[in-house]
């Protein structure tokens, strides 16, 4: 019994000594930094929130530009090789801009209910928007529930939309964050 008490006391003293030594040698603010072995990776993680905010604003602007039929701003945003997937078909940048400008699909309002963003490094991101889209299509006003997937890539200092895909969903659809 005495040997168990001695071992317990020795272990407690070692733990206390180690804890005191650690606190006196390494300041607490340095302990946080040591979690990240690669400083570039750590900087990238710090940038993620900034990138997400930037993309959320860009996506919101995109919906407004679509509603306003502002094809000049959209032409800058859409990558030259971008693809668009709708309920009625898939096409490339030029056709999407033509459709918006002509009003054959007029995105009157995208009521965004939820948005999730995933950032991959400093130059690639995916956004998922849960929306109710009110649009004028082929002479009719329609309202549909969608989850819209947007894929972005940063080129030089500008984000470019590579893909915009509309997936028809129920109004109870949830985006997992």
N, CA and C of each residue as an Amber inpcrd file, in Angstrom:
protein
   531
   0.8220000  -1.1790000   0.0000000   0.0000000   0.0000000   0.0000000
   0.8730000   1.2530000   0.0000000   1.9800000   1.2010000   0.8180000
   2.8810000   2.3420000   0.8820000   3.5090000   2.5980000  -0.4820000
   3.8590000   1.5370000  -1.2300000   4.4990000   1.7180000  -2.5300000
   3.5340000   2.3660000  -3.5350000   2.2400000   2.0780000  -3.4820000
   1.2490000   2.7050000  -4.3650000   1.1440000   4.1890000  -4.0500000
   1.1370000   4.5510000  -2.7520000   1.0810000   5.9580000  -2.3620000
   2.3350000   6.7000000  -2.8310000   3.5040000   6.0390000  -2.6960000
   4.7440000   6.6710000  -3.1370000   4.7340000   6.9170000  -4.6460000
   4.3200000   5.9110000  -5.4060000   4.2750000   6.0340000  -6.8760000
   3.3140000   7.1630000  -7.2670000   2.1410000   7.2230000  -6.6350000
   1.1620000   8.2690000  -6.9200000   1.7380000   9.6380000  -6.6110000
   2.4260000   9.7760000  -5.4690000   3.0440000  11.0380000  -5.0880000
   4.1420000  11.4280000  -6.0760000   4.9620000  10.4820000  -6.4840000
   6.0420000  10.7620000  -7.4360000   5.4620000  11.2230000  -8.7670000
   4.4180000  10.5250000  -9.2610000   3.7920000  10.9060000 -10.5250000
   3.1680000  12.2980000 -10.4340000   2.5520000  12.6200000  -9.3180000
   1.9500000  13.9470000  -9.1300000   3.0350000  15.0230000  -9.1550000
   4.1580000  14.7570000  -8.4780000   5.2590000  15.7230000  -8.4570000
   5.8630000  15.9130000  -9.8460000   6.0260000  14.8260000 -10.5880000
   6.5720000  14.9240000 -11.9460000   5.6370000  15.7560000 -12.8150000
   4.3430000  15.4900000 -12.7410000   3.3570000  16.2430000 -13.5330000
   3.3720000  17.7180000 -13.1850000   3.4260000  18.0520000 -11.8980000
   3.4490000  19.4450000 -11.4610000   4.7280000  20.1210000 -11.9270000
   5.8650000  19.4290000 -11.7700000   7.1510000  19.9850000 -12.1840000
   7.1480000  20.2450000 -13.6820000   6.6460000  19.3000000 -14.4700000
   6.5850000  19.4560000 -15.9230000   5.6970000  20.6320000 -16.3010000
   4.5630000  20.7420000 -15.6490000   3.6250000  21.8320000 -15.9280000
   4.2450000  23.1880000 -15.6110000   4.9050000  23.3040000 -14.4730000
   5.5590000  24.5580000 -14.0820000   6.6850000  24.8910000 -15.0500000
   7.4700000  23.8830000 -15.4110000   8.5900000  24.1050000 -16.3280000
   8.0720000  24.5410000 -17.6920000   7.0200000  23.9140000 -18.1640000
   6.4570000  24.2580000 -19.4730000   5.9480000  25.6930000 -19.4790000
   5.2420000  26.1150000 -18.4410000   4.7080000  27.4660000 -18.3740000
   5.8170000  28.5010000 -18.2990000   6.9070000  28.1810000 -17.6190000
   7.9710000  29.1690000 -17.4820000   8.8470000  29.2410000 -18.7270000
   8.9150000  28.1870000 -19.5190000   9.7730000  28.1660000 -20.6960000
   9.0320000  28.6770000 -21.9430000   7.7820000  28.2300000 -22.1540000
   7.0440000  28.5710000 -23.3710000   5.8310000  29.4320000 -23.0220000
   5.8220000  30.6800000 -23.4550000   4.6460000  31.5170000 -23.1980000
   3.4030000  30.9250000 -23.8710000   2.2460000  31.1340000 -23.2680000
   1.0070000  30.5600000 -23.7850000   0.7240000  30.9750000 -25.2200000
   0.9920000  32.2350000 -25.5930000   0.7140000  32.6670000 -26.9480000
   1.5510000  31.9010000 -27.9730000   2.7110000  31.4050000 -27.5790000
   3.5390000  30.6130000 -28.4790000   3.0010000  29.1930000 -28.6090000
   2.3440000  28.6730000 -27.5780000   1.7960000  27.3240000 -27.6410000
   0.7580000  27.2100000 -28.7470000  -0.0460000  28.2230000 -28.9380000
  -1.0610000  28.2030000 -29.9890000  -0.4010000  28.1210000 -31.3530000
   0.6580000  28.8980000 -31.5660000   1.3330000  28.9110000 -32.8510000
   2.0140000  27.5830000 -33.1690000   2.4380000  26.8440000 -32.1450000
   3.1540000  25.6060000 -32.4030000   2.2400000  24.5020000 -32.9270000
   0.9310000  24.7050000 -32.8780000  -0.0080000  23.7080000 -33.4000000
   0.1520000  23.5850000 -34.9160000   0.5120000  24.6660000 -35.5820000
   0.6280000  24.6900000 -37.0330000   2.0870000  24.5390000 -37.4360000
   2.4100000  23.3750000 -37.9920000   3.7890000  23.1310000 -38.3740000
   4.1830000  23.9590000 -39.5840000   3.2390000  24.1550000 -40.5150000
   3.5290000  24.8620000 -41.7490000   2.8790000  26.2400000 -41.6800000
   3.6510000  27.2920000 -41.5850000   3.1200000  28.6510000 -41.4190000
   2.2620000  29.0680000 -42.6070000   2.6140000  28.6280000 -43.8220000
   1.8120000  28.9560000 -45.0050000   0.4250000  28.3430000 -44.8820000
   0.3570000  27.1160000 -44.3910000  -0.9350000  26.4610000 -44.1840000
  -1.7550000  27.2290000 -43.1550000  -1.1160000  27.6860000 -42.0980000
  -1.8040000  28.4570000 -41.0630000  -2.3370000  29.7640000 -41.6400000
  -1.5210000  30.4630000 -42.4340000  -1.9720000  31.7030000 -43.0710000
  -3.1640000  31.4400000 -43.9690000  -3.1500000  30.3230000 -44.6820000
  -4.2520000  29.9660000 -45.5580000  -5.5380000  29.7560000 -44.7590000
  -5.4130000  29.1190000 -43.5880000  -6.5930000  28.9120000 -42.7430000
  -7.1530000  30.2430000 -42.2600000  -6.2800000  31.1980000 -41.9200000
  -6.7310000  32.5140000 -41.4820000  -7.4640000  33.2250000 -42.6240000
  -7.0200000  32.9980000 -43.8620000  -7.6200000  33.6500000 -45.0230000
  -8.9720000  33.0680000 -45.4010000  -9.2990000  31.8690000 -44.9320000
 -10.5310000  31.2030000 -45.3310000 -11.7630000  32.0440000 -45.0360000
 -11.8450000  32.6360000 -43.8470000 -13.0090000  33.4570000 -43.5150000
 -13.1170000  34.6640000 -44.4300000 -12.0080000  35.2820000 -44.7460000
 -12.0010000  36.4340000 -45.6430000 -12.4750000  36.0100000 -47.0340000
 -11.9890000  34.8850000 -47.5040000 -12.3840000  34.3720000 -48.8200000
 -13.8800000  34.0610000 -48.8290000 -14.3680000  33.4180000 -47.7750000
 -15.7950000  33.0910000 -47.7060000 -16.6490000  34.3530000 -47.7720000
 -16.2640000  35.3800000 -47.0220000 -17.0270000  36.6360000 -47.0420000
 -17.0070000  37.2600000 -48.4300000 -15.8570000  37.2380000 -49.0590000
 -15.7150000  37.8020000 -50.4020000 -16.6190000  37.0640000 -51.3930000
 -16.6420000  35.7460000 -51.3050000 -17.4570000  34.9510000 -52.2250000
 -18.9480000  35.0800000 -51.9390000 -19.3220000  35.1880000 -50.6760000
 -20.7360000  35.3990000 -50.3430000 -21.2370000  36.7040000 -50.9500000
 -20.4210000  37.7450000 -50.8580000 -20.7950000  39.0370000 -51.4420000
 -20.8590000  38.9380000 -52.9600000 -19.9030000  38.2670000 -53.5550000
 -19.8710000  38.1040000 -55.0060000 -21.0950000  37.3300000 -55.5020000
 -21.4490000  36.2710000 -54.7880000 -22.6180000  35.4780000 -55.1700000
 -23.8940000  36.3020000 -55.0720000 -24.0040000  37.0710000 -54.0010000
 -25.1730000  37.9390000 -53.8290000 -25.2530000  38.9530000 -54.9720000
 -24.1160000  39.5460000 -55.3120000 -24.0840000  40.4860000 -56.4370000
 -24.4820000  39.7990000 -57.7420000 -24.0030000  38.5670000 -57.9310000
 -24.3290000  37.8230000 -59.1470000 -25.8340000  37.6850000 -59.3040000
 -26.5560000  37.3390000 -58.2170000 -28.0130000  37.2000000 -58.2900000
 -28.6450000  38.5300000 -58.6910000 -28.1190000  39.6300000 -58.1590000
 -28.6660000  40.9420000 -58.5110000 -28.3770000  41.2930000 -59.9700000
 -27.1500000  40.9970000 -60.4170000 -26.8030000  41.2790000 -61.8150000
 -27.6680000  40.4580000 -62.7580000 -27.9900000  39.2250000 -62.3640000
 -28.8700000  38.3960000 -63.1920000 -30.2710000  39.0060000 -63.2390000
 -30.7670000  39.4660000 -62.1060000 -32.0870000  40.1010000 -62.0610000
 -32.1020000  41.3860000 -62.8920000 -31.0010000  42.1400000 -62.8540000
 -30.8980000  43.3990000 -63.5980000 -30.5290000  43.1950000 -65.0650000
 -30.2780000  41.9620000 -65.4590000 -29.8140000  41.6250000 -66.8200000
 -28.5220000  42.3700000 -67.1650000 -27.6560000  42.5190000 -66.1890000
 -26.3940000  43.2370000 -66.3660000 -25.3420000  42.2760000 -66.9200000
 -25.4340000  42.0240000 -68.2280000 -24.5460000  41.0440000 -68.8590000
 -23.0900000  41.5130000 -68.9090000 -22.8470000  42.8130000 -68.8300000
 -21.4610000  43.2920000 -68.8230000 -20.7270000  42.8130000 -67.5700000
 -21.3560000  42.9510000 -66.4140000 -20.7320000  42.4910000 -65.1620000
 -20.6600000  40.9680000 -65.1200000 -21.7070000  40.3130000 -65.6110000
 -21.7170000  38.8450000 -65.6220000 -20.6480000  38.2940000 -66.5660000
 -20.4160000  38.9580000 -67.6920000 -19.3970000  38.5070000 -68.6470000
 -18.0100000  38.5100000 -68.0160000 -17.7620000  39.4610000 -67.1270000
 -16.4780000  39.5220000 -66.4190000 -16.4090000  38.4050000 -65.3780000
 -17.5140000  38.1480000 -64.7080000 -17.5510000  37.1280000 -63.6530000
 -17.4490000  35.7120000 -64.2200000 -18.1650000  35.4320000 -65.3030000
 -18.1980000  34.0830000 -65.8720000 -16.8710000  33.7680000 -66.5680000
 -16.2870000  32.6480000 -66.2090000 -15.0750000  32.1610000 -66.8670000
 -15.4070000  31.8580000 -68.3340000 -14.4460000  32.0300000 -69.2250000
 -14.7020000  31.7880000 -70.6480000 -15.1320000  30.3520000 -70.9410000
 -14.7370000  29.4060000 -70.0940000 -15.1160000  28.0010000 -70.2940000
 -16.2110000  27.5570000 -69.3200000 -16.9240000  28.5140000 -68.7220000
 -17.9420000  28.1690000 -67.7200000 -19.1090000  27.3980000 -68.3310000
 -19.7790000  26.6230000 -67.4680000 -20.9420000  25.8130000 -67.8580000
 -22.1070000  26.1710000 -66.9520000 -23.3180000  26.0520000 -67.5160000
 -24.5520000  26.3800000 -66.8080000 -25.5220000  25.2230000 -66.9970000
 -26.0170000  24.6880000 -65.8840000 -26.9250000  23.5440000 -65.9290000
 -28.2720000  23.9800000 -65.3730000 -29.2910000  23.9080000 -66.2220000
 -30.6520000  24.3080000 -65.8730000 -31.5790000  23.1090000 -65.9960000
 -32.8380000  23.3020000 -65.6450000 -33.8220000  22.2330000 -65.7720000
 -34.0260000  21.8410000 -67.2360000 -33.8600000  22.7970000 -68.1530000
 -34.1390000  22.5330000 -69.5650000 -32.9010000  22.2290000 -70.3990000
 -31.7210000  22.2790000 -69.8080000 -30.5240000  21.9740000 -70.5740000
 -29.2700000  22.5570000 -69.9640000 -28.1680000  22.3020000 -70.6480000
 -26.8500000  22.7860000 -70.2180000 -26.2070000  23.5220000 -71.3810000
 -25.4790000  24.5790000 -71.0720000 -24.8170000  25.3540000 -72.1050000
 -23.6470000  26.1170000 -71.5280000 -22.9810000  26.8670000 -72.4290000
 -21.7680000  27.5970000 -72.0550000 -22.0570000  29.0830000 -71.8470000
 -21.0050000  29.8220000 -71.5630000 -21.0700000  31.2380000 -71.2010000
 -21.8460000  32.0910000 -72.2010000 -21.4910000  32.0100000 -73.4720000
 -22.1180000  32.8890000 -74.4650000 -23.6280000  32.7110000 -74.5220000
 -24.0810000  31.4570000 -74.4660000 -25.5220000  31.2150000 -74.5150000
 -26.2070000  31.7210000 -73.2440000 -25.5650000  31.5260000 -72.0900000
 -26.1500000  32.0140000 -70.8300000 -26.3120000  33.5340000 -70.8770000
 -25.2880000  34.2280000 -71.3420000 -25.3670000  35.6850000 -71.4440000
 -26.4570000  36.1150000 -72.4330000 -26.5660000  35.4060000 -73.5370000
 -27.6040000  35.6960000 -74.5420000 -29.0010000  35.4950000 -73.9490000
 -29.1880000  34.4170000 -73.2020000 -30.4710000  34.1050000 -72.5580000
 -30.8500000  35.2020000 -71.5690000 -29.8690000  35.6450000 -70.7820000
 -30.1250000  36.6970000 -69.7830000 -30.4420000  38.0130000 -70.4840000
 -29.6340000  38.3760000 -71.4670000 -29.8310000  39.6520000 -72.1550000
 -31.1670000  39.7030000 -72.8940000 -31.5410000  38.6010000 -73.5450000
 -32.7890000  38.5690000 -74.3090000 -34.0210000  38.4670000 -73.4130000
 -33.8100000  38.0080000 -72.1890000 -34.9320000  37.8470000 -71.2700000
 -35.6750000  36.5330000 -71.4610000 -35.1370000  35.6010000 -72.2700000
 -35.8310000  34.3130000 -72.4090000 -35.8640000  33.5760000 -71.0690000
 -34.8810000  33.8220000 -70.2250000 -34.9710000  33.5110000 -68.7920000
 -34.6230000  34.8140000 -68.0820000 -35.5810000  35.3550000 -67.3590000
 -35.3310000  36.5670000 -66.5850000 -35.3750000  36.1770000 -65.1140000
 -34.2210000  36.1940000 -64.4890000 -34.0930000  35.8610000 -63.0770000
 -34.5840000  37.0580000 -62.2670000 -35.8750000  37.1530000 -62.0500000
 -36.4380000  38.3300000 -61.3770000 -35.9550000  38.4660000 -59.9450000
 -35.9620000  37.3520000 -59.2100000 -35.5560000  37.4140000 -57.8000000
 -35.1160000  36.0310000 -57.3250000 -33.9740000  36.0140000 -56.6740000
 -33.4990000  34.7920000 -56.0250000 -33.5340000  35.0520000 -54.5200000
 -34.5450000  34.5080000 -53.8520000 -34.6310000  34.6300000 -52.3900000
 -33.7370000  33.5440000 -51.7960000 -32.6080000  33.9690000 -51.2530000
 -31.6200000  33.0240000 -50.7210000 -31.9850000  32.6950000 -49.2760000
 -32.1940000  31.3970000 -49.0120000 -32.5810000  30.9320000 -47.6730000
 -31.3960000  30.4340000 -46.8600000 -30.3590000  29.9490000 -47.5560000
 -29.1990000  29.3860000 -46.8650000 -28.0460000  29.3350000 -47.8510000
 -26.8360000  29.4940000 -47.3480000 -25.6340000  29.4060000 -48.1750000
 -24.5560000  28.6690000 -47.3960000 -23.8990000  27.7510000 -48.0650000
 -22.7340000  27.0820000 -47.4900000 -21.5650000  27.3000000 -48.4500000
 -20.3840000  27.5170000 -47.8830000 -19.1870000  27.7750000 -48.6820000
 -18.0820000  26.8440000 -48.2200000 -17.4040000  26.2320000 -49.1740000
 -16.2020000  25.4460000 -48.8840000 -15.0710000  26.0190000 -49.7170000
 -13.9560000  26.3110000 -49.0690000 -12.8030000  26.8780000 -49.7400000
 -11.7130000  25.8150000 -49.7990000 -11.0970000  25.6800000 -50.9670000
 -10.0350000  24.7070000 -51.1830000  -8.7720000  25.4740000 -51.5630000
  -7.8850000  25.6540000 -50.5940000  -6.6920000  26.4640000 -50.8290000
  -7.0810000  27.9270000 -50.9160000  -6.3340000  28.6780000 -51.6850000
  -6.6020000  30.1080000 -51.8350000  -7.2720000  30.4440000 -53.1590000
  -7.5090000  29.4250000 -54.0230000  -7.9930000  29.7830000 -55.3500000
  -9.1900000  28.9850000 -55.8670000  -9.8010000  28.1500000 -55.0440000
 -10.9530000  27.3750000 -55.4860000 -11.9940000  27.3350000 -54.3680000
 -13.2600000  27.4770000 -54.7610000 -14.3310000  27.4440000 -53.7700000
 -15.6270000  26.9480000 -54.4060000 -16.4690000  26.3520000 -53.5620000
 -17.7930000  25.9060000 -53.9740000 -18.8110000  26.5310000 -53.0260000
 -19.8660000  27.1050000 -53.6070000 -20.9770000  27.6550000 -52.8210000
 -22.2300000  26.8620000 -53.1600000 -23.0310000  26.6360000 -52.1320000
 -24.3480000  26.0230000 -52.3340000 -25.3710000  27.0120000 -51.7960000
 -26.2830000  27.4530000 -52.6480000 -27.3530000  28.3790000 -52.2690000
 -28.6710000  27.6260000 -52.2820000 -29.4160000  27.6950000 -51.2000000
 -30.7990000  27.1830000 -51.1980000 -31.6790000  28.3790000 -51.4930000
 -32.3600000  28.3730000 -52.6390000 -33.1020000  29.5520000 -53.0750000
 -34.5260000  29.2170000 -53.5010000 -35.3550000  30.2440000 -53.4750000
 -36.6180000  30.2320000 -54.1930000 -36.4070000  31.2260000 -55.3230000
 -36.4460000  30.7250000 -56.5520000 -36.2040000  31.5690000 -57.7130000
 -37.5320000  31.9460000 -58.3570000 -37.7470000  33.2450000 -58.4660000
 -38.8760000  33.7570000 -59.2360000 -38.3040000  34.2290000 -60.5560000
 -38.8180000  33.6560000 -61.6450000 -38.2660000  33.9640000 -62.9660000
 -39.3920000  34.0680000 -63.9880000 -39.0570000  34.7080000 -65.0830000
 -39.9610000  34.7820000 -66.2250000 -39.3370000  33.8940000 -67.2960000
 -40.0150000  32.7920000 -67.6250000 -39.4710000  31.8030000 -68.5500000
 -40.5110000  31.5060000 -69.6290000 -40.1170000  31.7180000 -70.8840000
 -40.9870000  31.4320000 -72.0310000 -42.3700000  32.0600000 -71.8800000
 -42.4050000  33.2880000 -71.4070000 -43.6700000  34.0150000 -71.3150000
 -44.4580000  33.8160000 -70.0310000 -43.9350000  33.0310000 -69.0950000
 -44.6480000  32.7420000 -67.8440000 -43.7910000  33.0980000 -66.6360000
 -44.4420000  33.6170000 -65.6020000 -43.7730000  33.8020000 -64.3260000
 -43.8470000  32.4880000 -63.5630000 -42.6990000  32.0340000 -63.0830000
 -42.6250000  30.7610000 -62.3630000 -41.8320000  30.9600000 -61.0790000
 -42.0720000  30.0780000 -60.1260000 -41.3260000  30.0750000 -58.8770000
 -40.9030000  28.6460000 -58.6030000 -39.6070000  28.4450000 -58.3890000
 -39.0700000  27.0990000 -58.1480000 -38.0830000  27.1220000 -56.9860000
 -38.0170000  25.9880000 -56.3020000 -37.0480000  25.7780000 -55.2240000
 -35.8230000  25.0940000 -55.8250000 -34.6620000  25.6390000 -55.5280000
 -33.4160000  25.0770000 -56.0370000 -32.3390000  25.0850000 -54.9520000
 -31.4200000  24.1460000 -55.0860000 -30.1010000  24.3080000 -54.5000000
 -29.2050000  24.5740000 -55.6900000 -28.5200000  25.6990000 -55.6530000
 -27.6680000  26.1090000 -56.7630000 -26.2180000  25.9380000 -56.3360000
 -25.4770000  25.2040000 -57.1420000 -24.0620000  24.9840000 -56.8860000
 -23.2650000  25.9350000 -57.7590000 -22.3750000  26.6920000 -57.1310000
 -21.4970000  27.6190000 -57.8390000 -20.0550000  27.2080000 -57.5690000
 -19.2760000  27.0300000 -58.6230000 -17.8640000  26.6940000 -58.4720000
 -17.0530000  27.8860000 -58.9660000 -16.1330000  28.3470000 -58.1120000
 -15.3030000  29.5120000 -58.4210000 -13.8250000  29.1480000 -58.3990000
 -13.0850000  29.8520000 -59.2400000 -11.6190000  29.7290000 -59.2470000
 -11.0490000  31.1310000 -59.3370000 -10.0260000  31.3870000 -58.5310000
  -9.3860000  32.7020000 -58.5520000  -8.2880000  32.6990000 -59.6060000
  -8.3780000  33.6740000 -60.5150000  -7.3560000  33.8650000 -61.5430000
  -6.8360000  35.2840000 -61.3940000  -5.5390000  35.4020000 -61.2040000
  -4.9180000  36.6890000 -60.8700000  -5.5830000  37.1890000 -59.5950000
  -6.2810000  38.3070000 -59.6320000  -6.9390000  38.8200000 -58.4260000
  -8.4550000  38.7100000 -58.4810000  -8.9890000  38.0410000 -59.4920000
 -10.4320000  37.9840000 -59.6840000 -10.9700000  36.5640000 -59.5710000
 -12.1350000  36.4460000 -58.9090000 -12.8370000  35.1730000 -58.8550000
 -13.6350000  35.0100000 -60.1400000 -13.5630000  33.8290000 -60.7360000
 -14.2900000  33.5090000 -61.9580000 -15.2370000  32.3460000 -61.6670000
 -16.4780000  32.4940000 -62.1190000 -17.4650000  31.4290000 -61.9650000
 -17.2190000  30.3830000 -63.0460000 -16.9380000  29.1480000 -62.6350000
 -16.6890000  28.0540000 -63.5710000 -17.9570000  27.2760000 -63.8820000
 -18.8490000  27.1690000 -62.8870000 -20.0330000  26.3340000 -63.0520000
 -21.1690000  26.8890000 -62.2130000 -22.3690000  26.8720000 -62.7810000
 -23.5860000  27.2550000 -62.0760000 -24.6110000  26.1710000 -62.3980000
 -24.9760000  25.3810000 -61.3950000 -25.8920000  24.2590000 -61.5990000
 -27.1100000  24.4070000 -60.7090000 -28.2920000  24.3970000 -61.3300000
 -29.5630000  24.4630000 -60.6100000 -30.0630000  23.0420000 -60.3890000
 -30.2690000  22.6700000 -59.1270000 -30.8410000  21.3650000 -58.7850000
 -32.1980000  21.6120000 -58.1490000 -33.2430000  21.0900000 -58.7730000
 -34.5950000  21.2650000 -58.2510000 -34.7400000  20.4740000 -56.9580000
 -35.2530000  21.1420000 -55.9080000 -35.4040000  20.5020000 -54.6040000
 -36.7510000  20.8800000 -54.0040000 -37.1340000  20.1990000 -52.9510000
 -38.3360000  20.5700000 -52.1980000 -38.0210000  21.7720000 -51.3200000
 -39.0450000  22.4680000 -50.8780000 -38.8280000  23.6340000 -50.0240000
 -38.3210000  23.2440000 -48.6340000 -38.3370000  21.9730000 -48.3110000
 -37.8250000  21.4960000 -47.0130000 -36.3520000  21.0740000 -47.0930000
 -35.7670000  21.1670000 -48.2850000 -34.3840000  20.7610000 -48.4980000
 -33.4480000  21.5780000 -47.5970000 -32.4790000  20.9100000 -46.9950000
 -31.4970000  21.5560000 -46.1160000 -30.0970000  21.3300000 -46.6840000
 -29.2810000  22.3540000 -46.5810000 -27.8760000  22.2410000 -46.9490000
 -27.1010000  21.8620000 -45.6910000 -26.3190000  20.8140000 -45.7720000
 -25.5040000  20.4130000 -44.6290000 -24.2770000  21.3160000 -44.5630000
 -24.0240000  21.8980000 -43.4030000 -22.8720000  22.7970000 -43.2210000
 -21.7480000  22.0550000 -42.5540000
